[in-house]
């Protein structure tokens, strides 16, 4: 009997312990399920918000696309007036578009009145003469200043700046860059490109694999001197290399190839700055 009682007690105890272990596992699984449900609800909430944001962004993109098309049409109109040389009409258009401030409009208007008796060709000639004189002298054939669609381009022969196949600046180059820097620093809102160009003769060395690389190295060499030696704001500058793919002459003679090997500084002044450049300092 005693043995039987012990067996019964042991059996009941075992069942009780088994029941307790199963309950703990159940509670743990239930907690995991509840957490999964909570996480799912959170994910659904985030998804819903993302869908709303996406819809708003699509609407904004649609509006911006329409605004961009409208702005392009307005700019085309401005460019057409600028190309035709109609300064008064252009100024009126810019005022209506709120592209310029009242102070800028006054400055441009005064500049237009000051030069109203001169033709467009005369303005361009004066501008080129002033810039060339400031940079290197009006008789220097290695410095060419041109104007096209409101941009000013200064082309400098590469033999003034670099030895053949090299991107190391010559002492004369650094002197000329210093003069250019004075002009650029006088107009802090002006942005510009430094472009390197080569002729079509291929180059391949251990350091310079091709003309693409050489033209970019030369442009960045000029940018570094402007930034480090003359404190020109780097945010205003872009360095670019065109290799041999933007020639100004045929690569059929040594003289023509020499014209194609050049550094171009392309300036994009605002309209009132453009007219200020016409006045010698």
C-alpha positions as CSV (number, residue, x, y, z in Angstrom):
1,X,0.0,0.0,0.0
2,X,2.7,2.4,0.9
3,X,4.4,1.7,-2.4
4,X,1.2,2.3,-4.2
5,X,0.6,5.6,-2.4
6,X,4.1,6.7,-3.3
7,X,3.5,5.9,-7.0
8,X,0.2,7.8,-7.0
9,X,1.9,10.9,-5.3
10,X,4.8,10.8,-7.8
11,X,2.5,10.6,-10.8
12,X,0.3,13.5,-9.6
13,X,3.4,15.6,-9.0
14,X,4.8,14.8,-12.4
15,X,1.5,15.8,-14.1
16,X,1.5,19.1,-12.1
17,X,5.1,19.9,-13.1
18,X,4.4,19.1,-16.8
19,X,1.3,21.4,-16.7
20,X,3.4,24.2,-15.3
21,X,6.1,23.9,-18.0
22,X,3.4,23.9,-20.8
23,X,1.8,27.0,-19.4
24,X,5.1,28.9,-19.4
25,X,5.8,28.0,-23.0
26,X,2.3,29.0,-23.9
27,X,2.6,32.4,-22.3
28,X,6.0,32.9,-24.0
29,X,4.5,32.0,-27.4
30,X,1.5,34.2,-26.7
31,X,3.8,37.1,-25.8
32,X,5.7,36.6,-29.1
33,X,2.4,36.6,-31.0
34,X,1.3,39.8,-29.4
35,X,4.6,41.5,-30.2
36,X,4.4,40.3,-33.8
37,X,0.9,41.8,-34.0
38,X,2.1,45.1,-32.6
39,X,5.0,45.1,-35.0
40,X,2.7,44.4,-37.9
41,X,0.4,47.3,-36.9
42,X,3.4,49.6,-36.7
43,X,4.6,48.5,-40.1
44,X,1.1,49.0,-41.6
45,X,1.1,52.5,-40.0
46,X,4.5,53.4,-41.5
47,X,3.4,52.0,-44.9
48,X,0.2,54.1,-44.9
49,X,2.2,57.2,-44.0
50,X,4.8,56.4,-46.8
51,X,2.0,56.0,-49.3
52,X,0.5,59.4,-48.3
53,X,4.0,61.0,-48.6
54,X,4.6,59.3,-51.9
55,X,1.3,60.7,-53.3
56,X,2.2,64.2,-52.1
57,X,5.6,63.9,-53.7
58,X,4.1,62.8,-57.0
59,X,1.8,65.8,-56.9
60,X,4.8,68.1,-56.1
61,X,6.8,66.6,-59.0
62,X,3.8,67.2,-61.3
63,X,3.6,70.9,-60.2
64,X,7.4,71.4,-60.4
65,X,7.4,69.9,-63.9
66,X,4.7,72.4,-65.0
67,X,6.6,75.3,-63.3
68,X,9.9,74.2,-65.0
69,X,8.2,74.2,-68.4
70,X,6.8,77.7,-67.7
71,X,10.2,78.9,-66.5
72,X,11.9,77.6,-69.6
73,X,9.5,79.4,-71.8
74,X,10.1,82.6,-69.9
75,X,13.9,82.2,-70.1
76,X,13.7,81.5,-73.8
77,X,11.9,84.8,-74.1
78,X,14.6,86.5,-72.1
79,X,17.4,85.0,-74.2
80,X,15.6,86.1,-77.3
81,X,15.5,89.7,-76.1
82,X,19.1,89.5,-75.0
83,X,20.2,88.1,-78.4
84,X,18.3,90.9,-80.2
85,X,20.0,93.5,-78.1
86,X,16.7,95.0,-76.8
87,X,18.0,96.1,-73.4
88,X,14.9,98.1,-72.4
89,X,12.5,95.3,-73.3
90,X,14.7,92.8,-71.5
91,X,14.8,94.9,-68.3
92,X,11.1,95.2,-68.4
93,X,10.7,91.4,-68.8
94,X,13.1,90.7,-65.9
95,X,11.2,93.1,-63.6
96,X,7.9,91.4,-64.4
97,X,9.4,88.0,-63.8
98,X,10.9,89.1,-60.4
99,X,14.2,87.7,-61.5
100,X,16.0,90.8,-60.3
101,X,15.6,93.0,-57.3
102,X,14.6,96.7,-57.6
103,X,18.2,97.7,-56.8
104,X,19.5,95.4,-59.5
105,X,17.0,96.8,-62.0
106,X,18.1,100.4,-61.2
107,X,21.7,99.4,-61.7
108,X,21.0,97.8,-65.0
109,X,18.8,100.7,-66.1
110,X,21.6,103.2,-65.4
111,X,24.1,101.0,-67.2
112,X,21.8,100.8,-70.2
113,X,21.4,104.6,-70.3
114,X,25.1,105.0,-70.0
115,X,25.7,102.9,-73.1
116,X,22.5,103.5,-75.0
117,X,24.4,105.4,-77.8
118,X,26.6,102.4,-78.6
119,X,25.8,99.5,-80.7
120,X,25.9,95.9,-79.5
121,X,29.1,95.2,-81.4
122,X,30.7,98.2,-79.8
123,X,29.7,97.0,-76.4
124,X,31.3,93.6,-77.0
125,X,34.4,95.2,-78.4
126,X,34.8,97.4,-75.4
127,X,34.3,94.5,-73.0
128,X,36.8,92.4,-74.7
129,X,39.4,95.2,-74.8
130,X,38.9,96.0,-71.1
131,X,39.2,92.4,-70.0
132,X,42.2,91.6,-72.2
133,X,44.0,94.8,-71.0
134,X,43.4,93.8,-67.4
135,X,44.7,90.3,-67.9
136,X,47.6,90.4,-70.3
137,X,47.7,93.4,-72.6
138,X,45.8,94.2,-75.7
139,X,48.6,93.1,-78.1
140,X,49.0,89.6,-76.6
141,X,47.9,87.1,-79.2
142,X,48.1,84.3,-76.7
143,X,45.1,85.7,-74.8
144,X,41.8,85.7,-76.6
145,X,38.7,87.2,-74.9
146,X,35.3,86.5,-76.5
147,X,31.6,87.0,-75.6
148,X,28.8,84.6,-76.5
149,X,25.2,84.7,-75.3
150,X,26.1,86.6,-72.1
151,X,29.1,84.4,-71.2
152,X,32.7,85.7,-71.3
153,X,35.4,83.4,-72.4
154,X,39.1,83.9,-71.9
155,X,41.3,81.5,-73.9
156,X,44.9,81.2,-72.9
157,X,47.5,79.3,-75.1
158,X,48.8,76.2,-73.3
159,X,52.5,77.0,-74.1
160,X,52.2,79.9,-71.7
161,X,50.9,77.6,-68.9
162,X,52.4,74.2,-69.4
163,X,55.3,72.3,-71.0
164,X,54.5,69.7,-73.6
165,X,52.5,66.8,-72.1
166,X,52.7,68.3,-68.6
167,X,50.1,69.7,-66.2
168,X,52.7,71.6,-64.1
169,X,52.1,75.4,-64.3
170,X,54.9,77.6,-65.6
171,X,56.0,80.7,-63.6
172,X,54.4,82.9,-66.3
173,X,51.1,81.0,-65.9
174,X,51.0,81.7,-62.2
175,X,51.5,85.4,-62.9
176,X,48.6,85.5,-65.4
177,X,46.4,83.5,-63.0
178,X,47.1,86.2,-60.4
179,X,45.8,88.9,-62.7
180,X,42.7,86.8,-63.6
181,X,42.1,86.2,-59.9
182,X,41.9,90.0,-59.3
183,X,39.1,90.2,-61.9
184,X,37.3,87.2,-60.5
185,X,37.5,88.4,-56.9
186,X,36.1,91.8,-57.9
187,X,32.8,90.1,-58.8
188,X,32.2,87.5,-56.0
189,X,28.8,86.5,-57.3
190,X,30.3,85.5,-60.7
191,X,30.6,81.7,-61.3
192,X,33.0,80.3,-63.9
193,X,34.4,77.2,-65.5
194,X,38.0,76.3,-66.0
195,X,38.2,74.1,-69.1
196,X,41.2,72.2,-70.4
197,X,41.6,71.5,-74.1
198,X,44.2,69.6,-76.2
199,X,44.9,68.9,-79.8
200,X,44.2,65.5,-81.4
201,X,47.7,64.0,-81.0
202,X,47.4,61.0,-78.7
203,X,49.4,60.9,-75.4
204,X,50.1,58.0,-73.2
205,X,52.6,58.0,-70.3
206,X,52.9,56.3,-67.0
207,X,51.1,59.2,-65.3
208,X,48.9,60.5,-68.2
209,X,47.0,57.8,-70.1
210,X,45.2,60.1,-72.7
211,X,44.2,63.6,-73.7
212,X,41.1,63.4,-71.5
213,X,43.2,63.0,-68.4
214,X,45.7,65.7,-69.5
215,X,43.0,68.3,-70.1
216,X,41.4,67.6,-66.7
217,X,44.7,67.7,-64.9
218,X,45.5,71.1,-66.4
219,X,42.1,72.5,-65.5
220,X,42.4,71.4,-61.9
221,X,45.9,72.8,-61.7
222,X,44.6,76.2,-62.5
223,X,41.7,75.8,-60.0
224,X,44.1,74.9,-57.2
225,X,46.2,78.0,-57.7
226,X,43.1,80.2,-57.8
227,X,41.9,78.7,-54.6
228,X,45.1,78.2,-52.6
229,X,47.2,81.2,-53.7
230,X,44.5,83.8,-54.5
231,X,41.7,82.8,-52.2
232,X,39.0,82.4,-54.9
233,X,36.0,80.7,-53.4
234,X,36.0,77.1,-54.6
235,X,32.2,77.0,-54.6
236,X,32.3,79.4,-57.6
237,X,34.6,77.2,-59.7
238,X,34.1,74.1,-61.9
239,X,37.1,72.3,-63.4
240,X,36.4,70.4,-66.7
241,X,38.4,68.6,-69.4
242,X,37.3,68.4,-73.0
243,X,40.3,66.5,-74.4
244,X,40.6,67.1,-78.1
245,X,36.8,67.1,-78.7
246,X,36.1,70.8,-78.7
247,X,38.6,72.3,-81.1
248,X,38.6,75.9,-82.4
249,X,40.6,75.0,-85.5
250,X,41.3,72.0,-87.6
251,X,44.1,69.8,-86.4
252,X,45.9,69.9,-89.8
253,X,48.9,72.2,-89.1
254,X,51.1,72.9,-86.1
255,X,49.7,76.4,-85.9
256,X,46.1,75.1,-85.8
257,X,46.9,72.4,-83.2
258,X,48.5,75.1,-81.1
259,X,45.2,77.0,-81.1
260,X,43.4,73.9,-79.9
261,X,45.8,73.4,-76.9
262,X,44.4,76.0,-74.5
263,X,42.9,76.8,-71.1
264,X,39.4,78.4,-71.3
265,X,38.0,80.4,-68.4
266,X,34.3,80.8,-69.1
267,X,32.6,83.4,-66.8
268,X,28.8,83.7,-66.4
269,X,28.1,87.1,-64.9
270,X,24.7,88.4,-63.9
271,X,23.3,91.1,-66.1
272,X,24.2,94.0,-63.9
273,X,27.8,92.6,-63.5
274,X,28.0,92.2,-67.2
275,X,27.5,96.0,-67.7
276,X,29.8,96.8,-64.8
277,X,32.6,94.9,-66.6
278,X,32.3,97.5,-69.4
279,X,33.7,100.2,-67.1
280,X,37.4,100.3,-66.7
281,X,38.6,100.3,-63.1
